[in-house]
């Protein structure tokens, strides 16, 4: 009888751990913390605001342009070359 109870407790614990793992897999990624007092810059392509420390930087004619992601940066540079 004690063996059955112990087995049930172990199985419940394993199910609990598995459910927590599944919950984390489907959860959206956590937002990046913003440092206090850090400036936000706007992506010229998608108009998303991102902190300077997390932005992708690109220099165009001596002017620095900031992007939210590598994808936006590549899309912007491909449009500039066309």
Contact map, one row per residue, 1 for C-alpha under 8 A:
1111100000000000000000000000000000000000000000000000000000000000000000000000000000
1111110000000000000000000000000000000000000000000000000000000000000000000000000000
1111111000000000000000000000000000000000000000000000000000000000000000000000000000
1111111100000000000000000000000000000000000000000000000000000000000000000000000000
1111111110000000000000000000000000000000000000000000000000000000000000000000000000
0111111111000000000000000000000000000000000000000000000000000000000000000000000000
0011111111100000000000000000000000000000000000000000000000000000000000000000000000
0001111111110000000000000000000000000000000000000000000000000000000000000000000000
0000111111111000000000000000000000000000000000000000000000000000000000000000000000
0000011111111100000000000000000000000000000000000000000000000000000000000000000000
0000001111111110000000000000000000000000000000000000000000000000000000000000000000
0000000111111111000000000000000000000000000000000000000000000000000000000000000000
0000000011111111100000000000000000000000000000000000000000000000000000000000000000
0000000001111111110000000000000000000000000000000000000000000000000000000000000000
0000000000111111111000000000000000000000000000000000000000000000000000000000000000
0000000000011111111100000000000000000000000000000000000000000000000000000000000000
0000000000001111111110000000000000000000000000000000000000000000000000000000000000
0000000000000111111111000000000000000000000000000000000000000000000000000000000000
0000000000000011111111100000000000000000000000000000000000000000000000000000000000
0000000000000001111111110000000000000000000000000000000000000000000000000000000000
0000000000000000111111111000000000000000000000000000000000000000000000000000000000
0000000000000000011111111100000000000000000000000000000000000000000000000000000000
0000000000000000001111111110000000000000000000000000000000000000000000000000000000
0000000000000000000111111110000000000000000000000000000000000000000000000000000000
0000000000000000000011111110000000000000000000000000000000000000000000000000000000
0000000000000000000001111111000000000000000000000000000000000000000000000000000000
0000000000000000000000111111100000000000000000000000000000000000000000000000000000
0000000000000000000000000111110000000000000000000000000000000000000000000000000000
0000000000000000000000000011111000000000000000000000000000000000000000000000000000
0000000000000000000000000001111100000000000000000000000000000000000000000000000000
0000000000000000000000000000111110000000000000000000000000000000000000000000000000
0000000000000000000000000000011111000000000000000000000000000000000000000000000000
0000000000000000000000000000001111100000000000000000000000000000000000000000000000
0000000000000000000000000000000111110100000000000010000000000000000000000000000000
0000000000000000000000000000000011111100000000000000000000000000000000000000000000
0000000000000000000000000000000001111100000000000000000000000000000000000000000000
0000000000000000000000000000000000111110000000000000000000000000000000000000000000
0000000000000000000000000000000001111111000000000011000000000000000000000000000000
0000000000000000000000000000000000001111100000000011000000000000000000000000000000
0000000000000000000000000000000000000111110000001111000000000000000000000000000000
0000000000000000000000000000000000000011111000001111001000000000010000000000000000
0000000000000000000000000000000000000001111100111100000000000000011100000000000000
0000000000000000000000000000000000000000111111111100000000000000111100000000000000
0000000000000000000000000000000000000000011111100000000000000000111000000000000000
0000000000000000000000000000000000000000001111100000000000000000001000010001000000
0000000000000000000000000000000000000000001111110000000000000000000000010000000000
0000000000000000000000000000000000000000011111111000000000000000000000000000000000
0000000000000000000000000000000000000000011001111100000000000000000100000000000000
0000000000000000000000000000000000000001111000111110000000000000000100000000000000
0000000000000000000000000000000000000001111000011111011000000000001100000000000000
0000000000000000000000000000000001000111100000001111111000000000000000000000000000
0000000000000000000000000000000000000111100000000111111000000000010000000000000000
0000000000000000000000000000000000000000000000000011111000000000000000000000000000
0000000000000000000000000000000000000000000000000111111100000000000100000000000000
0000000000000000000000000000000000000000100000000111111110000000011110000000000000
0000000000000000000000000000000000000000000000000000011111000000011111001000000000
0000000000000000000000000000000000000000000000000000001111100001111000000000000000
0000000000000000000000000000000000000000000000000000000111110001111000001000000000
0000000000000000000000000000000000000000000000000000000011111111100000000000000000
0000000000000000000000000000000000000000000000000000000001111111100000000000000000
0000000000000000000000000000000000000000000000000000000000111110000000000000000000
0000000000000000000000000000000000000000000000000000000000111111000000000000000000
0000000000000000000000000000000000000000000000000000000000111111100000000000000000
0000000000000000000000000000000000000000000000000000000011110111110000000000000000
0000000000000000000000000000000000000000001100000000000011110011111000000000000000
0000000000000000000000000000000000000000111100000001001111000001111100000000000000
0000000000000000000000000000000000000000011110000100001111000000111111011000000000
0000000000000000000000000000000000000000011000011100011100000000011111011000000000
0000000000000000000000000000000000000000000000000000001100000000001111111000000000
0000000000000000000000000000000000000000000000000000000100000000001111111100000000
0000000000000000000000000000000000000000000000000000000000000000000011111110000000
0000000000000000000000000000000000000000000011000000000000000000001111111111000000
0000000000000000000000000000000000000000000000000000000101000000001111111111100000
0000000000000000000000000000000000000000000000000000000000000000000001111111110000
0000000000000000000000000000000000000000000000000000000000000000000000111111111000
0000000000000000000000000000000000000000000010000000000000000000000000011111111100
0000000000000000000000000000000000000000000000000000000000000000000000001111111110
0000000000000000000000000000000000000000000000000000000000000000000000000111111111
0000000000000000000000000000000000000000000000000000000000000000000000000011111111
0000000000000000000000000000000000000000000000000000000000000000000000000001111111
0000000000000000000000000000000000000000000000000000000000000000000000000000111111
0000000000000000000000000000000000000000000000000000000000000000000000000000011111
